[in-house]
Protein backbone atom coordinates (compact mmCIF):
# COMPACT_ATOMS: atom_id res chain seq x y z
CA UNK A 1 0.00 0.00 0.00
CA UNK A 2 1.03 3.58 -0.62
CA UNK A 3 -0.60 6.61 0.98
CA UNK A 4 -0.91 10.21 -0.24
CA UNK A 5 -2.66 13.34 1.00
CA UNK A 6 -4.67 15.38 -1.51
CA UNK A 7 -7.36 18.08 -1.83
CA UNK A 8 -6.16 20.37 0.96
CA UNK A 9 -8.41 23.16 2.23
CA UNK A 10 -6.91 25.64 2.79
CA UNK A 11 -4.36 24.98 0.06
CA UNK A 12 -1.30 25.88 2.13
CA UNK A 13 -2.13 22.94 4.42
CA UNK A 14 -0.08 20.73 2.10
CA UNK A 15 3.00 22.56 3.38
CA UNK A 16 2.10 21.89 7.03
CA UNK A 17 0.82 18.29 6.98
CA UNK A 18 2.74 15.25 5.76
CA UNK A 19 1.66 11.64 5.21
CA UNK A 20 4.21 8.82 5.29
CA UNK A 21 3.73 7.02 1.95
CA UNK A 22 4.55 3.61 3.48
CA UNK A 23 2.63 3.69 6.77
CA UNK A 24 -0.01 6.40 6.30
CA UNK A 25 1.15 8.14 9.48
CA UNK A 26 0.11 11.80 9.52
CA UNK A 27 2.63 14.29 10.95
CA UNK A 28 3.00 18.06 11.13
CA UNK A 29 5.91 19.69 9.33
CA UNK A 30 5.42 23.11 11.01
CA UNK A 31 3.55 24.53 14.00
CA UNK A 32 -0.16 25.26 13.60
CA UNK A 33 -1.72 28.52 14.78
CA UNK A 34 -5.34 28.54 15.95
CA UNK A 35 -5.51 32.30 15.38
CA UNK A 36 -4.59 31.84 11.69
CA UNK A 37 -6.61 28.71 10.72
CA UNK A 38 -8.60 26.46 13.03
CA UNK A 39 -9.61 23.63 10.64
CA UNK A 40 -7.75 21.79 7.90
CA UNK A 41 -9.64 19.48 5.56
CA UNK A 42 -7.92 16.97 3.27
CA UNK A 43 -8.17 13.46 1.81
CA UNK A 44 -5.96 10.44 2.35
CA UNK A 45 -5.72 8.05 -0.58
CA UNK A 46 -4.54 4.44 -0.11
CA UNK A 47 -3.46 2.58 -3.25
CA UNK A 48 -2.40 -1.05 -3.52
CA UNK A 49 0.37 -2.36 -5.75
CA UNK A 50 -1.78 -4.81 -7.69
CA UNK A 51 -2.42 -4.97 -11.40
CA UNK A 52 -4.66 -3.15 -11.93
CA UNK A 53 -4.00 -0.91 -8.94
CA UNK A 54 -7.02 -0.26 -6.70
CA UNK A 55 -7.47 2.72 -4.40
CA UNK A 56 -9.70 4.09 -1.69
CA UNK A 57 -9.84 7.38 0.14
CA UNK A 58 -11.15 9.01 3.29
CA UNK A 59 -11.77 12.59 4.32
CA UNK A 60 -9.74 13.94 7.24
CA UNK A 61 -10.58 17.00 9.29
CA UNK A 62 -7.90 18.37 11.59
CA UNK A 63 -9.19 20.82 14.19
CA UNK A 64 -6.62 23.10 15.83
CA UNK A 65 -7.43 23.91 19.45
CA UNK A 66 -6.48 27.15 21.20
CA UNK A 67 -4.38 26.19 24.22
CA UNK A 68 -3.89 29.72 25.59
Secondary structure by P-SEA (a helix, b strand, c coil): cbbbbcccccccccccccccccccbbbbcbbbbccccccccbbbbbbcccccccbbbbbbbbbbbbcc
